[in-house]
Amino acid sequence: MLILSLVEERPRHGYELLKLLEERSGGVLKFHIGSVYPILFRLDRRGWIRGEWLAEKGSRRRREYRITAAGRAVLKNQRGVWREIVAAIDRVARTGHA
């Protein structure tokens, strides 16, 4: 859900995704660079994102990922499920009433 959310905003490459996950979570979420690429590969294989190799003059090629229509549908569903989970945890733990 997190990676799909980030590529929904705009196309991004793997290292940028890694840094954004850490930055936006306030440093709470940290991933090793080697763990992000297998996730991107799986999302691509499922058709939720599409990777495209880009070559910029004077720099290395890098793969940029875009969300697909199928990925948008999955993300919408995942967000709904996430809201239900958070609400259920809140009801059980009564965190909203503390």
Contacts in CASP RR format, 6 or more apart in sequence:
PFRMAT RR
TARGET T0000
AUTHOR 0000-0000-0000
METHOD contacts of the structure
MODEL  1
MLILSLVEERPRHGYELLKLLEERSGGVLKFHIGSVYPILFRLDRRGWIR
GEWLAEKGSRRRREYRITAAGRAVLKNQRGVWREIVAAIDRVARTGHA
1 75 0 8 1.000
1 78 0 8 1.000
1 79 0 8 1.000
1 82 0 8 1.000
2 21 0 8 1.000
2 29 0 8 1.000
3 17 0 8 1.000
3 21 0 8 1.000
3 36 0 8 1.000
3 39 0 8 1.000
3 40 0 8 1.000
3 43 0 8 1.000
3 49 0 8 1.000
4 43 0 8 1.000
4 48 0 8 1.000
4 49 0 8 1.000
4 67 0 8 1.000
4 71 0 8 1.000
4 74 0 8 1.000
4 75 0 8 1.000
4 78 0 8 1.000
5 75 0 8 1.000
6 12 0 8 1.000
6 17 0 8 1.000
6 20 0 8 1.000
6 21 0 8 1.000
7 17 0 8 1.000
7 49 0 8 1.000
7 65 0 8 1.000
7 66 0 8 1.000
7 67 0 8 1.000
8 67 0 8 1.000
8 72 0 8 1.000
8 75 0 8 1.000
11 52 0 8 1.000
11 64 0 8 1.000
11 65 0 8 1.000
11 66 0 8 1.000
12 20 0 8 1.000
12 64 0 8 1.000
12 65 0 8 1.000
13 62 0 8 1.000
13 63 0 8 1.000
13 64 0 8 1.000
13 65 0 8 1.000
14 36 0 8 1.000
14 37 0 8 1.000
14 40 0 8 1.000
14 62 0 8 1.000
14 63 0 8 1.000
14 65 0 8 1.000
15 33 0 8 1.000
15 62 0 8 1.000
17 36 0 8 1.000
17 40 0 8 1.000
17 65 0 8 1.000
18 31 0 8 1.000
18 33 0 8 1.000
18 36 0 8 1.000
21 29 0 8 1.000
21 30 0 8 1.000
21 31 0 8 1.000
22 29 0 8 1.000
22 30 0 8 1.000
22 31 0 8 1.000
40 49 0 8 1.000
40 51 0 8 1.000
40 63 0 8 1.000
40 65 0 8 1.000
43 49 0 8 1.000
43 65 0 8 1.000
44 50 0 8 1.000
44 51 0 8 1.000
44 65 0 8 1.000
46 70 0 8 1.000
47 68 0 8 1.000
47 70 0 8 1.000
47 71 0 8 1.000
48 67 0 8 1.000
48 68 0 8 1.000
48 70 0 8 1.000
48 71 0 8 1.000
48 74 0 8 1.000
48 75 0 8 1.000
49 65 0 8 1.000
49 66 0 8 1.000
49 67 0 8 1.000
49 68 0 8 1.000
49 71 0 8 1.000
50 65 0 8 1.000
50 66 0 8 1.000
50 68 0 8 1.000
51 63 0 8 1.000
51 64 0 8 1.000
51 65 0 8 1.000
51 66 0 8 1.000
52 63 0 8 1.000
52 64 0 8 1.000
52 65 0 8 1.000
52 66 0 8 1.000
53 61 0 8 1.000
53 62 0 8 1.000
53 63 0 8 1.000
53 64 0 8 1.000
54 61 0 8 1.000
54 62 0 8 1.000
54 63 0 8 1.000
54 64 0 8 1.000
55 61 0 8 1.000
56 62 0 8 1.000
67 75 0 8 1.000
89 95 0 8 1.000
90 96 0 8 1.000
END
